[in-house]
Amino acid sequence: MMMREMPMRQGFDNDKYIELQAAHIRERIAQFGGKLYLEFGGKLFDDYHASRVLPGFQPDTKFRMLKSLAEDVEIIIAINANDIEKNKERGDLGITYDEDVLRLADIYRTNGLAVAAVVLTQYAGQQAADVFRHRLQMLGIPCKLHYPIEGYPHDIDLIVSENGYGRNEYVETTRPLVVVTAPGPGSGKLATCLSQVYHEHERGIAVGYAKFETFPVWNLPLKHPVNIAYEAATVDLDDSNIIDPFHLEAYGKTTVNYNRDVEAFPVVKALMEKILGTSPYQSPTDMGVNMVGFAITDDKACAEAARMEIVRRYFTAAVQVRRTGTGQEYVDKLELIMKKAGVSKDYSPARSAALLKEEATGTPAGAMILPDNSVVTGKTSDRLGAASSLLMNALKQVTGVDMELEVISNEAIEPISRLKTQQLGSHNPRLHPDETLIALSITSATSEVAARVLAGLPKLRGCDAFFSVIISASDEALLKRLGINVCCEPKFERSTYYHK
């Protein structure tokens, strides 16, 4: 099994990608006579998976690309009425899908992107959907209803008729590019796009459909670590990357696509033939507008970053099993994915460093790989927990401060510890990372060294940390906000039934 040896380096040209992607979308708009419905798969912004496996890709890159087309863009947000009824939540944000629709609408609007409407898909009189629809109306956001279609997606004649797509409420749009996005999977983006294409065609408007996906990267090999990392990221969907057989048959070229898109393509093609008279696409790869592969500048750097991401996904799943008792099947799949990528649990040198530190000190410990590829460790002490200790040691290292120097004054730490134990009912006087940063900030007002250490925080963005035990959710969240990638050994510090 491979172990990581090289420091992370840039492997992706962000500006080139934005330029290529925007140009490709404009070409696709022109292909259809001046108007395109673009189904936007994945995250439009905050795409941290892409930034981790393609070092140099910024989390807001796709959003920046779309903003470069802002004058030509309108956005439709699709949400499944059943998801509203079930109060379905985004796991990464902890908010319901309907709340996320409002969050998305605010972000689009404040960034100069017009929101044409919200579409409630699969609407069948759900009470919660009606409440949300009324809320949208009160906010002045247009809301349209799309209904379930019996026999969908195989009864083509019914779907492409007045009793199928024809029943759906039409969203009036005026700009060349209509982006259809959603708070999560299963929201009905594809059906929304095709329904709109049907209505536009009925009105004599020349229009087309395409799909924006980042992964898998169609022009990278099937077993390239970047594509394997996407399988790791979507392991809960029970899907996989495969060779696109339609593209191979039509053009004699090998490309990579997702099995769900390949399986759905015959139906999508038949629907487009029924609506437009002929399908402009011979394969699911044809439908995509994805220029990511052309902006990779260092394949080895991206491959290494992707292998690290696969291992992260494994530990995330293993910790989830330890916390909840569910999801062992995902851990098993990720073990197979790691074997496919040629990596093991020991791929990151931070793991062995953290476990050795714990063994030497007898207390929970952590380790971090710094930008120069050095590894720094931190242990639990009387004043700081393992996460706080590691954070401080990493900051000292990247700012050139003596590791033995006490940077935070006792005058800053002790009041926080007393507040926790005497007023807030905590049995643990040690500072968490957020409390440590507050103490460091207070000290920096009178200490040039503390100010220097505090200024080193941006240098930790993108670094990998590993802990010998499962750290608290709040500690993990704080480190992630700092841009630090976090993994934990799937074990708790204490042998108790309840872990907060």
C-alpha positions in Angstrom: 0.0 0.0 0.0 1.2 3.5 -0.8 2.2 6.0 1.8 2.1 9.8 1.2 5.6 11.3 0.8 5.4 14.4 -1.3 4.1 17.8 -0.1 0.9 19.0 -1.5 1.4 21.2 -4.5 -0.9 23.1 -6.9 -2.2 20.9 -9.6 -5.1 22.9 -11.1 -5.4 26.2 -13.0 -8.4 27.9 -11.6 -8.5 30.9 -14.0 -8.0 28.6 -17.0 -11.0 26.5 -15.9 -13.3 29.5 -15.5 -12.4 30.7 -18.9 -12.7 27.3 -20.6 -16.0 26.5 -18.8 -17.7 29.8 -19.6 -16.6 29.6 -23.2 -17.9 26.0 -23.5 -21.3 27.0 -22.1 -21.6 29.9 -24.5 -20.8 27.4 -27.4 -23.6 25.1 -26.1 -26.1 28.1 -26.0 -25.2 28.9 -29.6 -25.6 25.2 -30.6 -29.3 25.4 -29.6 -30.1 28.7 -31.3 -29.6 31.0 -28.3 -31.1 29.4 -25.2 -30.0 26.6 -22.9 -31.4 24.9 -19.8 -28.4 23.8 -17.8 -28.9 21.2 -15.1 -26.4 22.0 -12.4 -25.2 18.9 -10.6 -23.2 19.0 -7.4 -22.5 22.1 -5.3 -22.6 25.4 -7.1 -20.4 26.9 -4.4 -18.6 25.7 -1.2 -17.4 22.7 -3.3 -14.7 21.6 -0.8 -14.5 18.1 -2.3 -13.3 19.6 -5.6 -10.8 21.9 -3.8 -9.4 19.0 -1.9 -8.9 16.6 -4.9 -7.9 19.4 -7.4 -5.4 21.5 -5.4 -5.8 25.0 -6.8 -9.5 24.7 -7.4 -11.3 27.3 -5.2 -14.5 26.3 -3.4 -16.4 29.1 -5.1 -14.9 28.5 -8.6 -18.1 27.3 -10.3 -20.0 30.3 -8.8 -17.3 32.7 -10.0 -17.6 31.1 -13.5 -21.4 31.6 -13.4 -21.0 35.2 -12.3 -18.8 35.9 -15.3 -22.0 35.1 -17.3 -24.3 36.9 -14.9 -26.0 39.2 -17.5 -27.1 36.1 -19.5 -28.2 34.0 -16.5 -31.4 33.2 -14.8 -31.8 30.6 -12.0 -34.6 28.2 -11.3 -34.4 26.4 -7.9 -36.1 23.0 -7.9 -37.3 21.3 -4.6 -39.2 18.1 -4.2 -42.5 18.7 -2.4 -42.0 15.3 -0.6 -38.7 16.5 0.8 -40.5 19.5 2.3 -43.1 17.3 3.8 -40.4 15.1 5.4 -38.4 18.0 6.6 -35.4 16.6 4.8 -32.1 18.3 5.9 -28.8 19.0 4.3 -26.4 17.1 6.4 -23.5 19.5 5.9 -25.5 22.6 6.9 -28.1 21.1 9.3 -30.9 23.0 7.7 -34.0 21.8 5.9 -34.2 21.8 2.1 -36.9 24.5 2.1 -34.7 26.8 4.3 -31.8 26.1 2.0 -33.8 27.2 -1.0 -34.2 30.7 0.7 -30.5 30.7 1.6 -29.6 29.9 -2.0 -31.9 32.5 -3.4 -30.3 35.1 -1.1 -26.8 34.2 -2.2 -27.8 34.3 -5.9 -29.6 37.6 -5.6 -26.8 39.3 -3.6 -24.3 38.2 -6.2 -26.2 39.7 -9.1 -27.8 36.5 -10.4 -31.5 36.6 -11.1 -33.8 34.0 -9.6 -36.6 33.3 -12.1 -38.7 31.0 -9.8 -38.8 28.2 -7.3 -40.3 25.0 -8.7 -42.1 22.6 -6.4 -41.6 19.2 -8.1 -43.8 16.1 -7.4 -46.4 18.4 -6.0 -49.6 16.5 -4.9 -51.2 18.8 -2.4 -48.7 18.3 0.4 -49.6 20.5 3.3 -46.0 21.5 4.2 -45.4 22.3 0.5 -48.5 24.6 0.5 -47.2 26.4 3.5 -43.8 26.9 1.9 -45.5 28.0 -1.4 -47.4 30.7 0.6 -44.2 31.8 2.3 -42.5 32.2 -1.1 -45.4 34.2 -2.4 -45.2 36.5 0.7 -41.5 37.0 0.0 -42.2 37.9 -3.6 -40.5 34.8 -5.1 -42.4 33.2 -8.0 -43.4 29.6 -7.3 -44.5 27.1 -9.9 -45.9 23.6 -9.5 -44.8 20.4 -11.3 -46.9 17.4 -10.8 -46.2 13.6 -10.6 -46.6 11.9 -14.0 -47.9 8.3 -14.0 -45.5 6.0 -15.7 -42.5 8.4 -15.4 -40.0 8.1 -16.9 -40.8 5.3 -19.3 -44.2 6.3 -20.7 -42.8 8.8 -23.2 -46.0 9.5 -25.0 -47.8 10.5 -21.8 -44.8 12.4 -20.4 -44.4 14.5 -23.5 -48.1 15.5 -23.8 -50.6 18.0 -22.5 -51.3 15.5 -19.6 -47.6 15.1 -18.8 -45.2 18.0 -19.0 -48.1 20.1 -20.3 -49.8 20.1 -16.9 -46.7 21.6 -15.2 -46.7 25.3 -14.7 -44.4 27.2 -17.0 -41.6 29.4 -15.8 -41.2 32.4 -18.0 -37.6 33.1 -18.6 -35.9 35.7 -20.9 -32.2 35.1 -20.7 -30.0 32.8 -22.8 -28.8 30.6 -19.9 -31.3 29.2 -17.4 -29.5 27.3 -14.6 -31.6 24.7 -12.8 -30.2 24.0 -9.4 -31.5 22.4 -6.1 -30.7 22.1 -2.4 -29.8 18.4 -2.8 -30.2 15.2 -4.9 -33.6 13.9 -5.9 -35.0 17.4 -6.2 -36.2 17.0 -9.8 -33.7 19.1 -11.7 -33.7 17.0 -14.9 -37.5 16.8 -15.0 -37.7 20.6 -14.5 -35.3 21.2 -17.4 -37.1 18.9 -19.8 -40.5 20.2 -18.8 -39.3 23.7 -19.5 -37.8 22.6 -22.9 -41.2 21.1 -23.7 -43.1 24.3 -22.9 -40.5 26.5 -24.8 -40.8 24.2 -27.8 -44.6 24.4 -27.7 -44.2 28.2 -27.9 -41.8 28.0 -30.8 -38.7 29.0 -28.9 -35.4 27.3 -29.9 -34.0 25.8 -26.8 -31.7 23.0 -25.6 -30.6 21.1 -22.5 -27.2 20.2 -21.1 -25.8 19.0 -17.8 -23.1 20.6 -15.7 -21.1 18.1 -13.7 -17.6 18.3 -12.2 -17.2 14.6 -11.4 -16.4 12.1 -12.6 -13.9 13.8 -15.0 -14.9 12.3 -18.3 -11.4 12.6 -20.0 -9.5 11.1 -17.1 -9.0 7.3 -16.9 -11.7 5.3 -15.1 -9.3 4.3 -12.3 -7.6 7.7 -12.0 -7.5 8.6 -8.2 -9.6 11.8 -8.9 -12.4 9.7 -10.3 -12.1 7.0 -7.6 -12.3 9.8 -5.0 -15.7 10.7 -6.4 -16.9 7.1 -5.8 -15.6 7.5 -2.2 -17.5 10.8 -1.8 -20.8 9.2 -3.1 -20.5 5.8 -1.5 -23.8 6.2 0.3 -25.6 6.4 -3.2 -24.4 2.9 -4.1 -23.2 4.2 -7.5 -20.0 3.9 -9.4 -18.0 5.3 -12.4 -18.2 3.3 -15.6 -17.0 3.6 -19.2 -19.7 5.4 -21.2 -20.8 2.6 -23.6 -22.9 5.0 -25.8 -19.9 7.3 -26.4 -17.7 4.4 -27.2 -20.2 3.0 -29.7 -20.9 6.4 -31.3 -17.4 7.8 -31.5 -15.0 5.0 -30.7 -13.6 7.0 -27.8 -13.3 5.9 -24.2 -14.9 8.3 -21.6 -16.0 8.0 -18.0 -19.4 8.7 -16.7 -21.6 7.9 -13.7 -23.6 4.7 -13.9 -26.9 6.4 -13.1 -26.5 8.9 -15.9 -25.6 6.0 -18.3 -28.6 4.0 -17.2 -30.9 7.1 -17.6 -29.6 8.2 -21.0 -31.9 6.1 -23.2 -34.9 7.6 -21.5 -33.5 11.1 -21.7 -32.6 10.7 -25.3 -36.1 9.4 -26.1 -37.7 12.3 -24.3 -35.6 14.8 -26.2 -36.4 13.1 -29.5 -40.1 13.3 -28.6 -39.9 17.0 -27.7 -37.5 18.2 -30.4 -37.9 15.6 -33.1 -34.3 14.5 -32.8 -31.7 14.2 -30.0 -28.6 16.4 -30.2 -26.7 13.9 -28.1 -25.5 10.4 -28.8 -24.2 9.7 -25.2 -24.4 11.0 -21.7 -20.9 12.4 -22.1 -22.2 14.5 -24.9 -24.8 16.1 -22.6 -22.1 17.3 -20.2 -20.3 20.6 -20.1 -17.2 19.7 -18.0 -13.8 21.3 -18.8 -12.2 20.3 -15.5 -9.8 17.8 -17.0 -8.4 20.5 -19.3 -7.4 22.7 -16.4 -5.3 20.1 -14.5 -1.7 21.2 -14.7 0.0 18.6 -12.4 -1.6 15.2 -12.7 0.6 13.7 -9.9 -0.4 16.5 -7.5 -4.1 15.9 -8.1 -3.7 12.1 -7.9 -1.9 12.4 -4.5 -4.6 14.8 -3.2 -7.3 12.4 -4.4 -5.7 9.5 -2.6 -5.6 11.5 0.6 -9.3 12.3 0.1 -10.2 8.7 -0.3 -8.5 7.9 3.1 -10.3 10.8 4.7 -13.7 9.5 3.5 -12.8 6.1 5.1 -12.1 7.6 8.5 -15.2 9.8 8.3 -17.3 6.8 7.7 -15.6 4.7 10.4 -16.1 7.5 13.0 -19.8 7.7 12.0 -20.2 4.0 12.7 -18.5 4.4 16.1 -20.8 7.3 16.9 -24.1 6.0 15.7 -23.7 2.2 15.2 -24.8 2.5 11.6 -23.1 2.7 8.2 -20.7 -0.3 8.4 -21.6 -1.2 4.8 -20.1 2.2 3.7 -16.9 1.4 5.6 -16.7 -1.9 3.9 -17.1 -0.3 0.5 -14.5 2.3 1.3 -12.0 -0.3 2.2 -12.5 -1.8 -1.3 -12.2 1.7 -2.8 -8.9 2.3 -0.9 -7.6 -1.0 -2.4 -8.6 0.1 -5.8 -6.7 3.4 -5.3 -3.7 1.5 -3.9 -3.8 3.2 -0.5 -4.2 2.1 3.1 -5.3 3.7 6.4 -1.6 4.7 7.0 -1.4 6.8 3.8 -1.2 10.0 5.9 2.0 10.2 8.0 -0.1 12.3 10.5 -1.9 9.1 11.6 1.3 7.3 12.7 2.6 10.4 14.3 -0.6 10.9 16.3 -0.8 7.3 17.5 2.9 7.3 18.5 2.4 10.5 20.4 -0.6 9.0 22.3 1.4 5.9 23.1 4.3 8.0 24.4 2.2 10.4 26.6 -0.8 8.2 27.5 -3.2 10.9 26.6 -5.1 11.7 23.4 -2.9 13.4 20.8 -3.0 14.9 17.3 -0.7 15.5 14.4 -0.7 17.8 11.4 1.1 17.8 8.0 2.2 21.4 7.4 2.7 23.1 4.0 6.5 22.3 4.0 5.6 18.6 4.6 6.9 18.5 8.2 4.7 16.9 10.8 3.9 18.6 14.1 2.1 17.0 17.0 0.1 18.1 20.0 -1.0 16.3 23.2 -3.6 16.8 25.9 -2.3 18.9 28.8 -3.8 20.5 31.9 -4.6 23.6 30.0 -5.3 22.6 26.4 -7.1 19.6 24.8 -5.4 17.7 22.0 -7.0 19.7 19.3 -6.1 23.0 20.9 -2.5 21.9 21.6 -2.0 20.7 18.0 -3.4 24.0 16.7 -1.1 26.1 18.8 2.0 23.9 17.9 1.1 24.1 14.2 0.8 27.9 14.4 4.1 28.2 16.2 5.8 26.0 13.6 4.5 27.9 10.6 5.4 31.3 12.1 8.8 30.3 13.4 8.1 30.7 17.1 9.9 28.5 19.6 7.8 25.4 20.3 8.6 25.7 24.1 7.5 29.3 24.4 4.2 29.8 26.3 2.4 32.2 23.8 -0.9 32.5 25.6 -0.8 34.2 29.0 -2.3 32.6 32.1 -4.3 35.8 32.6 -6.1 34.9 29.3 -6.6 31.2 30.0 -7.6 31.1 33.7 -10.7 33.3 33.5 -12.1 31.1 30.6 -11.4 27.9 32.5 -13.1 29.3 35.7 -16.1 30.4 33.7 -16.4 26.9 32.2 -16.1 25.0 35.4 -17.7 27.3 38.0 -20.5 28.9 36.0 -21.2 26.7 32.9 -21.1 23.4 34.7 -18.2 21.8 32.7 -16.0 19.2 34.3 -13.3 19.9 31.8 -11.1 23.1 32.4 -9.1 22.5 29.3 -9.6 25.0 26.4 -11.2 23.9 23.2 -9.8 25.3 19.9 -12.4 28.2 19.7 -11.6 29.2 23.3 -7.9 28.9 22.6 -8.2 31.3 19.7 -10.1 33.7 21.9 -7.4 33.5 24.6 -4.7 34.0 21.9 -6.6 37.0 20.5 -6.8 38.6 23.9 -3.1 38.0 24.5 -2.2 39.4 21.0 -3.4 42.8 22.2 -0.3 43.1 24.4 2.1 40.5 22.9 3.8 40.8 19.5 4.6 37.1 19.5 0.9 36.2 20.1 -0.1 38.5 17.3 2.5 36.8 15.0 1.2 33.4 15.9 -2.4 34.4 15.4 -1.5 35.8 11.9 -0.4 32.3 10.9 -3.9 30.9 10.7 -4.2 31.2 6.9 -1.1 29.1 6.5 -2.9 26.1 8.0 -5.6 26.1 5.3 -5.5 22.9 3.4 -3.4 21.1 6.0 -4.3 17.6 7.2 -4.8 16.8 10.9 -5.2 13.4 12.5 -6.3 12.7 16.0 -5.8 9.5 18.1 -9.4 9.7 19.4 -12.7 11.1 18.1 -12.7 14.8 18.9 -15.9 16.7 19.7 -18.1 17.9 16.9 -17.5 21.5 17.9 -13.7 21.1 17.8 -13.9 19.4 14.4 -16.2 22.1 13.1 -13.9 24.9 14.2 -10.8 23.3 12.6 -12.8 22.8 9.4 -13.8 26.5 9.4 -10.1 27.2 9.4 -9.7 25.1 6.3 -8.0 22.2 8.1 -8.9 18.7 7.0 -9.7 16.5 10.0 -9.5 12.7 10.5 -9.9 10.8 13.7 -9.1 7.2 14.8 -12.5 5.6 15.3 -12.4 5.3 19.1 -13.5 7.4 22.0 -11.3 8.9 24.7 -13.5 7.3 27.4 -15.3 4.0 27.7 -18.7 5.4 28.4 -22.1 4.9 26.7 -22.8 8.6 26.1 -20.4 10.9 24.3 -21.1 14.5 23.8 
